[in-house]
Amino acid sequence: MPTTTARPVALPSCTSYAAPDPKRPVLTADVTVNGRSVVGTERFVFTPDLAVSELVLRLWAAAPVPSKYGSKQAVTSVTVDGSARTPRRTSPTVVTVPYSGAAGKRMTIDVGFTLTLPVGADERWGNRGTTSWFASGMPLLPWESGHGWDVEPATTQFAEASTSPEMRLDRLTVHHASGLAVLATGRTVGQNATTLVTSAPAVRDVAVAVGPFRLARSTGSTRAIVGVMSGLPDSASTIAQETQAHLKRHVARYGPFPYEQVSIVVLPDISGGIEYPGVIFMSTRQDRDATLSHELGHEWFYGLVGDDQARDPWLDEAFATMAEALDRGTASSYTPLAAVPAAVRGKAGEPMTYWEGRTYYFRGVYVQGAGALLRARATNPRLFDAQLRCYVAHNAHRIATPADVAKDLTVAVPALRNVGAIPR
């Protein structure tokens, strides 16, 4: 009888990212940094796609862990369309503002705030002498299109529970003491001895570091700026070179770097790395392990393709871990099922409320999720890579969900279902 030959599966081709939402919020911010003290103002121009019965701001620097080390954050004033409103703190990290508006109604929200940075916290907020750093340090507008406000609780894990839509950063102005360097989200559009001004077309959060940094720059396919806090042993120029090498491999897999530049800031107190759009905070000597590659992977998986980090933490952590493993040739350390403790097998898709107070978060989410992706890739690397690139392209500048992964990355669905990342 005649034989049949299976037709090869056509590879999808995606060459450009989806455009940012033209109605995304616009943020203008002005902050003064003086040691542990940050005082600032924000203006959001915001057009919700759903009707709202209140406005919500998130104060992530008031979460449990940084608070133990002296972090404090408060909203001092709110006006909406020029009318003063009385903010109400409904939890340590949630502030609500009275307001009722129809879907599609544009509003202007002005916020005044104060922030006291912690000392010694293994976190994205901190201060050591004249060195200060914060990310998610300004009140955030936690809006998710098609869903509404994301108000999940903070976590005590070394993890995020935040969600933020992409915004056009019209202007970020950072005032600081003379003689200090500033690394911040966006490209520099103005600078003098005591002020830095940046802007960015599409970012979902802002990071700022001020201090006596040793600086190095590189100009590969992506401009990289590295700042090492005075007193730390790291070589800024070496890290800049390593950054370019990692980025070259990531870009080849996922598409162009999402931002005009990337700043790497080496700081005390942090035990690993913390990613933000165009900015990475990391600890001393962390370029010698997987941290730098992992955090750069987050520039695509969290930065460009966002997620609700409280509801779906695997969506950025599993993909960034996969990116790091492919970049460094360490996939074999994540693929064995034995790498995941039995107690958390099948739990990769659980929210941060599940992981609160539990051990094995890293293995249950990072390792288990990345292992599933890498096992799926091993079955058909060319198809996996092509579908993954399309997933990134289709969901660029948005908040993705597990359903979006299932739609684009079909080759990985069985493996992801087996670990509980995608519902059966």
DAUR-V381081 format. One record per backbone hydrogen bond with DSSP energy under -1.0 kcal/mol. CO is the residue of the C=O (numbers start at 0). NH is the residue of the N-H. E is the energy in kcal/mol with one decimal. If there is no record, write none. Layout:
co={CO;CO}
nh={NH;NH}
e={E;E}
This chain:
co={20;24;25;26;26;27;28;29;30;31;33;35;36;37;38;39;40;41;42;43;44;45;47;51;54;56;57;58;59;62;63;65;65;66;68;71;73;76;77;78;79;82;87;90;92;93;93;94;95;96;100;101;106;107;108;109;110;111;111;112;113;114;115;120;125;127;130;131;132;133;139;140;141;143;143;147;156;161;166;167;167;168;170;171;172;173;174;176;180;182;186;189;193;194;195;196;196;197;198;199;202;205;206;207;208;209;210;210;213;215;217;222;223;224;225;226;227;228;234;235;236;237;238;239;240;241;242;243;244;245;246;247;248;249;250;261;262;263;264;265;267;271;273;275;277;278;279;280;281;282;284;285;289;290;291;292;293;295;296;296;297;298;299;303;304;305;306;307;309;311;312;313;315;316;317;318;319;320;321;322;323;324;324;329;330;330;335;336;340;341;343;346;350;350;351;354;359;360;361;362;364;365;366;367;368;369;370;371;372;373;376;379;380;381;382;383;384;385;386;387;388;389;390;392;394;397;400;401;402;403;404;408;409;411;412;413;415;416;418}
nh={23;167;44;169;170;42;172;40;174;38;36;116;33;114;31;112;29;110;27;108;25;106;103;100;96;94;139;61;62;66;67;68;70;69;118;115;113;111;84;109;82;79;95;93;58;89;90;56;87;54;51;104;45;80;43;78;41;75;76;39;73;37;71;122;132;130;127;209;125;207;57;142;149;146;147;143;158;308;202;26;169;199;28;197;30;195;32;179;210;208;198;196;175;191;173;188;189;171;186;168;166;135;184;133;182;131;180;212;227;225;223;261;217;263;215;265;213;231;238;239;240;241;242;243;244;245;246;247;248;249;250;251;252;253;254;224;279;226;281;228;269;282;280;278;262;275;264;273;266;285;287;288;293;294;295;296;297;298;299;300;302;303;304;396;301;399;308;311;351;314;316;317;319;320;321;322;323;324;325;326;327;328;329;332;333;334;338;339;343;344;346;349;353;354;355;357;363;364;366;367;368;369;370;371;372;373;374;375;376;377;379;383;384;385;386;387;388;389;390;391;392;393;394;17;397;305;404;405;406;407;408;411;412;415;416;417;420;419;347}
e={-1.9;-2.8;-2.3;-1.8;-1.1;-2.4;-2.3;-2.3;-3.0;-1.9;-2.1;-3.0;-3.0;-2.6;-2.6;-2.5;-2.4;-2.7;-2.0;-3.1;-1.9;-2.3;-3.3;-2.5;-2.5;-2.7;-2.1;-1.7;-1.6;-1.9;-1.4;-1.3;-2.2;-1.6;-1.9;-3.2;-2.2;-2.4;-3.0;-2.7;-1.9;-2.7;-3.1;-1.1;-2.2;-1.6;-1.3;-2.8;-2.8;-2.6;-2.5;-1.8;-2.5;-3.2;-2.8;-2.2;-2.6;-2.5;-1.3;-2.3;-2.1;-2.5;-1.9;-1.9;-2.5;-2.2;-2.8;-3.2;-2.5;-2.8;-2.4;-1.8;-2.4;-2.3;-3.0;-2.4;-2.2;-1.7;-2.6;-2.7;-1.4;-2.1;-2.8;-2.4;-3.0;-2.2;-2.8;-1.1;-2.3;-2.3;-1.6;-3.0;-2.3;-2.4;-3.1;-3.1;-1.4;-2.5;-2.6;-1.9;-3.1;-1.5;-1.8;-2.6;-2.5;-3.0;-3.0;-1.8;-2.3;-2.9;-2.2;-2.3;-2.3;-2.8;-1.8;-2.9;-2.9;-2.1;-2.1;-2.1;-2.0;-2.5;-2.6;-1.8;-1.8;-2.4;-2.7;-2.2;-1.3;-2.4;-3.1;-1.5;-1.1;-2.7;-1.8;-2.4;-2.7;-2.9;-2.5;-2.0;-1.6;-1.9;-2.5;-2.2;-2.4;-2.3;-3.1;-2.9;-2.6;-1.4;-1.5;-1.2;-2.7;-2.9;-2.1;-1.9;-1.4;-1.2;-1.5;-2.1;-2.6;-1.3;-3.0;-2.1;-1.4;-3.0;-1.1;-3.3;-3.0;-1.7;-2.0;-1.8;-2.3;-2.1;-2.3;-2.6;-2.3;-2.3;-2.6;-2.3;-2.4;-1.1;-2.1;-1.8;-1.9;-1.5;-1.7;-1.9;-1.7;-1.0;-1.8;-1.8;-1.1;-1.2;-1.4;-2.4;-3.2;-2.3;-2.0;-1.9;-1.7;-2.4;-2.8;-1.9;-2.0;-2.8;-2.5;-2.2;-2.3;-1.9;-1.0;-2.7;-2.7;-2.0;-2.8;-2.8;-2.1;-1.6;-2.4;-2.3;-2.3;-3.2;-1.8;-2.6;-1.6;-2.6;-1.4;-2.4;-1.7;-1.9;-3.1;-1.6;-1.1;-2.5;-2.6;-1.9;-2.3;-1.2;-2.2}
